[in-house]
Amino acid sequence: MPKYHKETKTIYQGKEMWVQVDPQALQETGEIRTVGEPVVADASITKCDRNGFEITYLAYLFDVFDQLGGQKYKVFKYIVEHKSADNTLIITNRELAKKCDVSTKTITETLKLLKEKGLIATRTGAIMVLPKIAHRGKAGREQFLMHKFEEFGGETD
């Protein structure tokens, strides 16, 4: 017997039309020329429960990626990939520099930038990632982690 009833909600239901584009014409002249008959299909978008899935919001990250160089991005990626279920990473700047194979200056600059952008909160020897970027769990877990992020020292809008 299931623990709870999962409800699905249809967000959109309608028709879609798919066409094949001539790649040669597109490449040579930039013209979009269809080839063959269009295919009409039923379309249905359904909202699903995200229980247990890692939620990563790339829209929050793209603005920062422009400012993060190769080494700084490497640090940010390490933090996101190695965070705990509570979105925290217990590590010193020196340990993080060793794990990422970068200088402690790069670590300091990266953490400062990420903190200014509101993507992380820091304490001595600990980093917490903003739950809007990535978290694991049900929909209510994000709210719990946001509260914890604020207590940790992070600022939210």
C-alpha positions as a LaTeX table, in Angstrom:
\begin{tabular}{lrrr}
\hline
Residue & $x$ (\AA) & $y$ (\AA) & $z$ (\AA) \\
\hline
Met1 & 0.00 & 0.00 & 0.00 \\
Pro2 & 1.45 & 3.41 & $-0.94$ \\
Lys3 & 2.38 & 5.82 & 1.83 \\
Tyr4 & 0.59 & 8.73 & 0.20 \\
His5 & $-1.50$ & 9.52 & $-2.82$ \\
Lys6 & 0.43 & 11.22 & $-5.61$ \\
Glu7 & $-1.57$ & 13.74 & $-7.56$ \\
Thr8 & $-0.62$ & 14.66 & $-11.08$ \\
Lys9 & $-1.72$ & 17.92 & $-12.57$ \\
Thr10 & $-1.95$ & 18.48 & $-16.31$ \\
Ile11 & $-0.44$ & 21.86 & $-17.10$ \\
Tyr12 & $-0.95$ & 21.83 & $-20.87$ \\
Gln13 & $-2.76$ & 19.58 & $-23.30$ \\
Gly14 & $-2.97$ & 20.23 & $-27.02$ \\
Lys15 & $-1.40$ & 19.52 & $-30.40$ \\
Glu16 & 2.15 & 19.98 & $-31.69$ \\
Met17 & 3.37 & 20.07 & $-35.27$ \\
Trp18 & 6.84 & 18.80 & $-36.13$ \\
Val19 & 8.59 & 19.48 & $-39.44$ \\
Gln20 & 11.90 & 18.33 & $-40.87$ \\
Val21 & 14.22 & 21.16 & $-41.96$ \\
Asp22 & 16.57 & 20.86 & $-44.94$ \\
Pro23 & 20.02 & 21.08 & $-43.28$ \\
Gln24 & 21.85 & 21.87 & $-46.53$ \\
Ala25 & 19.68 & 24.92 & $-47.31$ \\
Leu26 & 19.97 & 26.08 & $-43.71$ \\
Gln27 & 23.75 & 25.82 & $-43.75$ \\
Glu28 & 24.29 & 27.36 & $-47.20$ \\
Thr29 & 21.77 & 30.21 & $-47.25$ \\
Gly30 & 20.32 & 30.36 & $-43.76$ \\
Glu31 & 16.90 & 29.67 & $-45.26$ \\
Ile32 & 14.55 & 27.40 & $-43.33$ \\
Arg33 & 13.05 & 25.02 & $-45.88$ \\
Thr34 & 10.86 & 22.12 & $-44.78$ \\
Val35 & 11.24 & 18.63 & $-46.22$ \\
Gly36 & 8.38 & 16.13 & $-46.36$ \\
Glu37 & 5.04 & 16.29 & $-44.61$ \\
Pro38 & 4.60 & 17.78 & $-41.13$ \\
Val39 & 3.80 & 15.39 & $-38.28$ \\
Val40 & 0.98 & 16.35 & $-35.92$ \\
Ala41 & 1.16 & 14.88 & $-32.41$ \\
Asp42 & $-0.79$ & 15.12 & $-29.17$ \\
Ala43 & 1.08 & 17.09 & $-26.52$ \\
Ser44 & 0.58 & 16.80 & $-22.79$ \\
Ile45 & 2.70 & 18.41 & $-20.09$ \\
Thr46 & 2.10 & 17.01 & $-16.62$ \\
Lys47 & 3.52 & 18.29 & $-13.34$ \\
Cys48 & 5.19 & 15.44 & $-11.43$ \\
Asp49 & 6.18 & 15.08 & $-7.80$ \\
Arg50 & 9.93 & 15.70 & $-7.45$ \\
Asn51 & 10.33 & 13.41 & $-4.44$ \\
Gly52 & 13.98 & 12.44 & $-4.10$ \\
Phe53 & 15.27 & 14.18 & $-7.20$ \\
Glu54 & 18.16 & 16.63 & $-7.22$ \\
Ile55 & 16.79 & 20.00 & $-8.26$ \\
Thr56 & 19.29 & 22.26 & $-9.96$ \\
Tyr57 & 18.24 & 25.67 & $-11.20$ \\
Leu58 & 20.66 & 26.62 & $-13.96$ \\
Ala59 & 19.08 & 30.03 & $-14.49$ \\
Tyr60 & 20.60 & 31.16 & $-11.19$ \\
Leu61 & 24.01 & 29.88 & $-12.28$ \\
Phe62 & 24.42 & 31.27 & $-15.79$ \\
Asp63 & 24.93 & 34.85 & $-14.61$ \\
Val64 & 27.74 & 33.73 & $-12.34$ \\
Phe65 & 29.41 & 31.50 & $-14.95$ \\
Asp66 & 30.43 & 34.59 & $-16.94$ \\
Gln67 & 32.34 & 35.89 & $-13.93$ \\
Leu68 & 33.85 & 32.56 & $-12.92$ \\
Gly69 & 36.97 & 31.65 & $-14.83$ \\
Gly70 & 38.16 & 28.08 & $-15.34$ \\
Gln71 & 39.77 & 27.69 & $-11.90$ \\
Lys72 & 36.95 & 29.45 & $-10.04$ \\
Tyr73 & 34.35 & 27.37 & $-11.85$ \\
Lys74 & 36.26 & 24.25 & $-10.82$ \\
Val75 & 35.89 & 25.31 & $-7.16$ \\
Phe76 & 32.17 & 26.03 & $-7.51$ \\
Lys77 & 31.59 & 22.70 & $-9.24$ \\
Tyr78 & 33.43 & 20.85 & $-6.45$ \\
Ile79 & 31.28 & 22.56 & $-3.80$ \\
Val80 & 27.99 & 21.67 & $-5.55$ \\
Glu81 & 29.05 & 18.07 & $-6.30$ \\
His82 & 30.33 & 17.31 & $-2.78$ \\
Lys83 & 27.70 & 19.02 & $-0.62$ \\
Ser84 & 25.79 & 16.92 & 1.91 \\
Ala85 & 22.04 & 16.28 & 1.91 \\
Asp86 & 21.72 & 19.43 & 4.04 \\
Asn87 & 23.47 & 21.46 & 1.31 \\
Thr88 & 26.58 & 21.92 & 3.44 \\
Leu89 & 30.23 & 21.16 & 2.82 \\
Ile90 & 32.48 & 20.98 & 5.87 \\
Ile91 & 35.92 & 21.95 & 4.58 \\
Thr92 & 38.57 & 24.59 & 5.20 \\
Asn93 & 39.86 & 26.91 & 2.50 \\
Arg94 & 43.22 & 25.15 & 2.52 \\
Glu95 & 41.61 & 21.69 & 2.15 \\
Leu96 & 39.36 & 22.98 & $-0.65$ \\
Ala97 & 42.38 & 24.44 & $-2.46$ \\
Lys98 & 44.15 & 21.09 & $-2.23$ \\
Lys99 & 41.10 & 19.13 & $-3.47$ \\
Cys100 & 40.57 & 21.51 & $-6.42$ \\
Asp101 & 44.29 & 21.89 & $-7.14$ \\
Val102 & 44.14 & 25.70 & $-7.00$ \\
Ser103 & 45.68 & 28.39 & $-4.79$ \\
Thr104 & 44.10 & 29.55 & $-1.52$ \\
Lys105 & 43.85 & 33.01 & $-3.12$ \\
Thr106 & 41.60 & 31.54 & $-5.85$ \\
Ile107 & 39.47 & 29.87 & $-3.15$ \\
Thr108 & 39.12 & 33.15 & $-1.23$ \\
Glu109 & 38.19 & 35.11 & $-4.37$ \\
Thr110 & 35.69 & 32.46 & $-5.51$ \\
Leu111 & 33.97 & 32.18 & $-2.13$ \\
Lys112 & 33.80 & 35.98 & $-1.88$ \\
Leu113 & 32.16 & 36.23 & $-5.33$ \\
Leu114 & 29.70 & 33.40 & $-4.63$ \\
Lys115 & 28.81 & 34.95 & $-1.27$ \\
Glu116 & 28.29 & 38.40 & $-2.86$ \\
Lys117 & 25.92 & 36.81 & $-5.39$ \\
Gly118 & 24.02 & 35.09 & $-2.56$ \\
Leu119 & 24.74 & 31.59 & $-3.86$ \\
Ile120 & 26.52 & 30.40 & $-0.73$ \\
Ala121 & 26.75 & 31.22 & 2.95 \\
Thr122 & 29.94 & 30.56 & 4.87 \\
Arg123 & 31.06 & 29.93 & 8.40 \\
Thr124 & 34.51 & 28.98 & 9.59 \\
Gly125 & 35.24 & 25.63 & 7.98 \\
Ala126 & 31.79 & 25.27 & 6.39 \\
Ile127 & 29.95 & 26.31 & 3.24 \\
Met128 & 26.21 & 26.09 & 2.58 \\
Val129 & 24.81 & 26.18 & $-0.96$ \\
Leu130 & 21.64 & 28.18 & $-1.68$ \\
Pro131 & 18.78 & 25.63 & $-1.91$ \\
Lys132 & 17.31 & 27.42 & $-4.94$ \\
Ile133 & 20.38 & 26.27 & $-6.88$ \\
Ala134 & 20.47 & 22.63 & $-5.85$ \\
His135 & 18.84 & 20.45 & $-3.22$ \\
Arg136 & 17.67 & 16.90 & $-2.84$ \\
Gly137 & 14.20 & 15.99 & $-1.66$ \\
Lys138 & 10.55 & 16.83 & $-1.73$ \\
Ala139 & 9.09 & 20.25 & $-2.49$ \\
Gly140 & 8.82 & 21.12 & 1.22 \\
Arg141 & 12.50 & 20.35 & 1.74 \\
Glu142 & 13.51 & 23.47 & $-0.21$ \\
Gln143 & 11.59 & 25.66 & 2.25 \\
Phe144 & 13.26 & 23.92 & 5.21 \\
Leu145 & 16.70 & 24.35 & 3.66 \\
Met146 & 15.99 & 28.02 & 2.81 \\
His147 & 15.23 & 28.64 & 6.49 \\
Lys148 & 18.42 & 26.82 & 7.45 \\
Phe149 & 20.37 & 28.85 & 4.85 \\
Glu150 & 19.14 & 32.10 & 6.41 \\
Glu151 & 20.15 & 30.88 & 9.87 \\
Phe152 & 23.53 & 29.83 & 8.47 \\
Gly153 & 24.17 & 33.43 & 7.50 \\
Gly154 & 22.94 & 33.63 & 3.94 \\
Glu155 & 20.79 & 36.42 & 2.59 \\
Thr156 & 17.76 & 35.68 & 0.43 \\
Asp157 & 15.59 & 37.96 & $-1.68$ \\
\hline
\end{tabular}
